[in-house]
Amino acid sequence: MNERPDPLLRLLRNKYGHRWHIRRTEHLWVATVRVSETDHAPTLVEPDVEEFVRQLEDPPARAGRSLLARRWFQEQLYDLGHDGPYYCAGPPMT
């Protein structure tokens, strides 16, 4: 795939790249956090670059957390293969 240089994308990556992984499609600007343990939205998707930059500066609140993000839950399971399947050796909790 032949990508053309994008000066605005390069500028945003230089300014916000320490916190966000930034990319774009033909119609959308997308940013994902580099550190998953945040108190704000982990992903931003916007068609408007001005709104996108506002959200990079002041991200919206997080909608929820994955159950797997909770430390207690992680400690109860064995990760099988690092790609999603988990195993719990203990009996079901009732």
N, C-alpha and C positions, 0 to 999 in steps of 0.2 A: 504494500500500500504506500503510495506516494503522498506524504503529508507536507503541506505548505507551511512555511514559518508563520506563526501567529504571534505578533508582538504583544497583543493584549493578554493572551494566555501566558506568555513568558513573564510579563509584568506581574500578573496575579500570583504566579508560582513563586516568583522572587519575593514578593511581599508576604504571602500567607503560607508558603510551602512548608514552613516549620510546623504548622498546625494541621494543614489540610493537604490532601492529595487532590489536585484540581485537573479536570479534563473537560473537554467539550465535544458535543456532537454538532451536527449541522444546525440544530434548533435549540439545544439545551446546554446550560452550564451545570456541571456536576462537581461536587466536592465531598470527600469522605474524610473523616478524622484519621489522623495518624495514630492516636492513642485512644483505644476503645472506651476506657473508663472516664467518661465525661458526663457532666450534668446537663448537657445540651444535645440537640439533635445530632446524630452521628453522620447523617447524610443530608446534603442540600442539593436540590434540583430546581433550577429556575430558567425560564426562557429569556428573562430580561436581565441583562448584565448589571444594571444599576441596583436592582433588588438583590441579585446574587451577591454583590459586594457588600450591601447593607447586612445581609445575613452572615457573610464571612466575618464581619466586624462584630456583630451582635447576634449569634445564632439563636434560633427559636428553642423553646424548651423541648426536652426529650419526651416522647410520647409514652414510653414504657421501657422495660428492661427484659431481656431474654432471661428465662429461668436459668440457663446455663451460665449467665454472667454472675450469678450469686455464688459467693465463695463456698457457703455450706453445701450447696448442691454439687459444685465441682468436686469437693472433697469426698463425696459419697460415691463417685463414679470413676471407672477406669476408662480412659480414652483408648479406643481401639482403632489405631491407624491414623489418627489426627485429621480425619476428614468427616467427622460427624457421628459415627456410631459409638455408643457408650454401653458399658456393662456395669451392673451393680451386683456384687457377690452376695449381698445380704438378702434376707427374705423381704417380701413386700411389707410396707408399713400400713397398718390399719388404724 
